[in-house]
Amino acid sequence: MTTFEAVSVRIGEVRLEDILPQTGEAQTLTVLALDARGVPVVLPLRFTSKWGGTWQRALACPRCAGPARVLSVTENGAACGKCWPRRTRQQQKKNSAEWGAEGKLADQLLRIVLAAPLSATPIAPLRELARKIARHSTTRARTAAGSAADTMARVDRGRGER
């Protein structure tokens, strides 16, 4: 059994397409990779095969031994997408505290409106909710503007260094 050494060029993941050209016909390999924080990690990995119309080489997940084309690299080692699922930006947003706060405000607004007959809708609670929504939106807008200004300053500094 031949062991090869390989280097992964991507931060936080090891991709089969990056490793195959470096390994030849090896069955096991040692990969130098960077975890999600950019810290170098040495990973002992092995190859397996998976069916995809024909039998194809794949990386074996160190946790479940299943085939994978991409392994996520964390401080705890490497794992496939089934063992270490990554959340998309949309999933992260929907699970955030501010998403929940917006949902609570919208829910309160609907409950107030639906609780009373249309002609007798209480105005004071609606105005208070409108203020809360405006305050929340203004805070988010200020945070986004500050973040954008920081990014633009970094880009400007980067252009000046050339």
N, C-alpha and C positions, 0 to 999 in steps of 0.2 A: 504494500500500500504506500503510495507516494504522497508526501505532504509538501504543499507549495506555500509560499508567502505571497500575499497580495495587499494592495493599498486601496482603500475606498476614498474617492475624492469628494464625496458629498457629506455635508454635515447632518448627522442624525439618522443616516440610513446607509445600508449596504445594498446595492442593486446588482443583480445577476449580470446585466449587460456590462457593468464596469469590471466585474471580477473575471468573467470567462476568458477574455483575451490574455489575462495574466497567468492563467493556471494550466492550460493544456488539458491533459486527461487525468488530472489529480482527482482523488476521491475525498481527501481531507485537505484543509487549508487553514492557515493562520492569517487573519486579516487585521491590518492596522486601520482603525476607523476613528472618526470623531463622533462623540455622542452629541445630543441636542444642545449641550452647553458649550461645545467646541473642545472638550477635553479628550485627548487621545485614549483609546481603549483597544486592547488586543483581544481579538475574538477567535477562539478555535471553532471553525465551522466545517461542515461536510456537505457533500452534494448528494442529491437524491434524484429520482425521476418522477415526472408527472405526465399524465395523458392529456394531450391537447391536439387531437387529430392524429398525432404520432407521439411516440415517447420523447420527451424533452428533458434536458437537464434543468434542475432547480436547486436552490439552496434549501437545506433542511433546517427548519426552525429548531433552535436549541431547546425550546420549552416543550413543544408538542410533537416534534419530529415530522411535522407536515411539510409538504413542498411549498416554497414561496419564491417569487421573483424579487421581492423587496423585503428586507428585514429592517425594522426600526431599531436604532441603537440608543439605549438609555444607560444611565449609570448602573443599572442592574444587569446589563448584558444586551443581547439581541433578541428580538421576538417578531413573529409574523403579524399580519394585520388581524388575524383572529385572536391571537393571544394579547396583543397590545393595540387595540383599536385607536385610531386618531380621530379627533373631532374636527369637523369643518368649522369655518368661521361662523356660518349660520347656526350650527349646533351650539357653539360656544356662546353666541349672542342670546339664543333662546333660553339658555340655562343660566344667564347672568342675573344679578340682583336688579339691575335697572329694567330689564325686560319684564320681570315680575312686578316691579313698581308701576310700570306703565299699564300692565294688565289690571292691577288692582284699581288704579284710577279710572280706567275705562269701565270696569265692572261697577264701581260705585256710581258713576255717571248714569249708566243704563238702569241700575236699580232705582235711582231717584226718579228718573223720567218714567219708568214703567210702573212705579208704585202709585203714582197719582194720576187722576184723569187729566187728559191733555189740557183742558181749560184751567185746571188748578195746579199746574206744575209749580212747585216751590222754587222761586228764583234765588233766594239766598244760598242754599246749599249748592246750586249749580254754579253760582259766581265763585264760591269758595273752591270748588273743584277746578274751575277754569284757572284760578290763580295758581293752584298746585301744579296743574299741567304746564302752565306757562313758566313757572319757576323751574320745574324739572327740565323742560326743553331748553331754557336759557342756560342752565348749568351744563347740560350736555354740549350745547353749542360752544360755550366758553372753553370747555375741556378740549373739544375737537379743534378749535381755532388755535389754542396754545400748542397742541401737538403738531399741527400743520406748520406753525411758525418755527418750532424747534427743528422740524425736518428741513424746512427751507434754509434755515441758518446753517445746518450741517452741510447741505448741498452747496451753498455759497462758499463756505469755508473750504470744502473739497475742491471747488473750481479754482480758488485762489492759490492752492498748494501746487498746482501743475506748473 
